[in-house]
Amino acid sequence: MFVLDELCFESPFRVTRRDLQRSAHAANSFVSIAEDAGVLAGFVIANFDVEQGKLVGYIVTLDVRDAWRRQGLGTELMRQVEADAIDRGGAAIVLHVHVGNSRAIRVYEKLGYVLLRVEIGFYARGVDAFLFRKKLAT
C-alpha cells in the first residue's frame, strides 16, 4: 500500500509509512483494497471518530493506480466507505483534497460531497486543501 501511495502522490501529499500503517490498523478504521490479477489496483483508508456526539469518518487516503483510473474504481471505493459508515451509524464523511486536484474534486462533488472551506497550508506552506463533507442518510 505504501508503494502505491508513493506512485499516486508526490510529496507533500503522501502519507508516511508509519501513519499509513497506524491508520490502516487502528481499531476505528475501515480499509478496502481492490486487486486485479494479484496487483493492487487501489485502496481507501478511513478512520472514524465521534465529533459532537456523532460518528464521522475521515478519508485518510484514496489511492488508485494509473492503469485503473477513470474506470470508476475510486468512486466504488468511496461508496464502500460510505456504506460502512452507514452500517456503523455514521453521520458524515469528511476529507481533504488539494485545491489543484480538479479530477478528484469532480469525483467528490458527483458523490455529493460539499465544500466547507479552504484550509491554508494544510499539506505544507503554500499547499492548500479543500475540506469536503458529505452528510450520510442514516
C-alpha positions as CSV (number, residue, x, y, z in Angstrom):
1,M,0.0,0.0,0.0
2,F,2.8,2.4,0.8
3,V,4.4,1.8,-2.6
4,L,1.2,2.6,-4.3
5,D,0.8,5.7,-2.2
6,E,4.2,6.8,-3.4
7,L,3.2,6.2,-7.0
8,C,-0.1,8.1,-6.6
9,F,1.1,11.2,-4.7
10,E,4.1,13.5,-4.7
11,S,5.4,14.9,-1.5
12,P,3.8,16.6,0.5
13,F,0.6,14.8,-0.3
14,R,1.9,11.3,0.7
15,V,1.0,9.6,3.9
16,T,4.1,8.5,5.8
17,R,4.7,4.7,6.1
18,R,4.1,4.9,9.8
19,D,0.9,7.0,9.5
20,L,-0.4,4.7,6.8
21,Q,0.2,1.6,9.0
22,R,-1.3,3.3,12.0
23,S,-4.4,4.4,10.2
24,A,-4.9,1.1,8.5
25,H,-4.5,-0.9,11.7
26,A,-6.5,1.4,14.0
27,A,-9.5,-0.1,15.8
28,N,-11.6,2.7,14.3
29,S,-10.5,2.2,10.7
30,F,-12.1,1.0,7.5
31,V,-9.8,-0.4,4.8
32,S,-10.9,-1.6,1.3
33,I,-8.4,-3.0,-1.2
34,A,-9.1,-3.5,-4.9
35,E,-6.9,-6.1,-6.7
36,D,-6.8,-7.3,-10.3
37,A,-4.9,-10.4,-11.1
38,G,-2.9,-10.1,-7.8
39,V,-2.0,-6.5,-8.5
40,L,-3.1,-3.8,-6.0
41,A,-5.3,-1.5,-8.2
42,G,-6.4,0.8,-5.4
43,F,-7.3,1.2,-1.8
44,V,-9.0,3.5,0.6
45,I,-8.4,4.1,4.3
46,A,-10.9,5.9,6.6
47,N,-10.8,6.4,10.3
48,F,-13.9,7.0,12.4
49,D,-14.2,9.3,15.4
50,V,-17.0,10.8,17.4
51,E,-17.4,14.5,16.8
52,Q,-20.1,16.5,18.7
53,G,-21.8,13.2,19.7
54,K,-21.9,11.8,16.1
55,L,-19.7,9.3,14.3
56,V,-17.8,10.9,11.5
57,G,-15.5,9.2,9.0
58,Y,-12.3,10.8,7.7
59,I,-10.7,9.7,4.5
60,V,-7.0,9.3,5.3
61,T,-6.2,8.4,1.7
62,L,-7.7,7.1,-1.5
63,D,-5.2,5.7,-4.0
64,V,-5.9,4.3,-7.5
65,R,-3.1,3.0,-9.7
66,D,-2.9,4.9,-13.0
67,A,-4.0,1.9,-15.1
68,W,-7.3,1.7,-13.2
69,R,-8.1,5.4,-13.1
70,R,-11.2,6.8,-14.9
71,Q,-12.9,3.4,-14.6
72,G,-15.0,4.1,-11.5
73,L,-12.7,2.4,-9.0
74,G,-12.2,5.4,-6.8
75,T,-16.0,6.0,-6.8
76,E,-16.6,2.4,-5.9
77,L,-14.1,2.6,-3.0
78,M,-15.7,5.7,-1.7
79,R,-19.1,4.1,-1.9
80,Q,-17.8,1.2,0.2
81,V,-16.6,3.6,2.8
82,E,-19.9,5.3,2.9
83,A,-21.8,2.0,3.2
84,D,-19.5,1.0,6.1
85,A,-20.1,4.4,7.8
86,I,-23.9,4.0,7.5
87,D,-23.6,0.5,8.9
88,R,-21.7,1.9,11.9
89,G,-24.4,4.6,12.3
90,G,-22.1,7.3,10.9
91,A,-23.5,10.8,10.3
92,A,-20.9,12.1,7.8
93,I,-17.7,11.6,6.0
94,V,-15.1,14.4,5.6
95,L,-11.9,14.6,3.5
96,H,-9.2,16.9,2.4
97,V,-8.2,17.3,-1.2
98,H,-5.5,19.5,-2.8
99,V,-7.1,22.7,-4.3
100,G,-5.4,21.8,-7.6
101,N,-6.7,18.3,-7.9
102,S,-9.6,19.0,-10.1
103,R,-10.2,15.4,-11.2
104,A,-10.6,14.2,-7.6
105,I,-12.7,17.3,-6.7
106,R,-15.1,16.4,-9.6
107,V,-15.4,12.9,-8.3
108,Y,-16.2,14.0,-4.8
109,E,-18.7,16.6,-5.9
110,K,-20.5,13.9,-8.1
111,L,-20.7,11.8,-5.0
112,G,-22.4,14.6,-3.1
113,Y,-19.5,16.0,-1.1
114,V,-19.9,19.7,-0.3
115,L,-17.0,22.1,0.0
116,L,-16.8,23.5,3.6
117,R,-13.7,25.7,3.4
118,V,-10.2,26.1,2.2
119,E,-7.5,25.1,4.8
120,I,-4.4,27.2,4.1
121,G,-1.2,25.3,4.3
122,F,-2.8,22.0,5.1
123,Y,-0.3,19.9,3.3
124,A,2.7,22.3,3.6
125,R,3.4,26.0,3.4
126,G,1.7,27.3,0.3
127,V,0.0,24.0,-0.3
128,D,-3.7,24.4,0.5
129,A,-6.5,21.9,0.7
130,F,-10.3,22.0,0.4
131,L,-12.2,20.4,3.2
132,F,-15.3,18.5,1.9
133,R,-18.1,16.9,3.9
134,K,-21.0,14.6,3.0
135,K,-23.9,14.0,5.3
136,L,-25.0,10.4,5.2
137,A,-28.5,9.2,5.1
138,T,-28.8,7.0,8.2
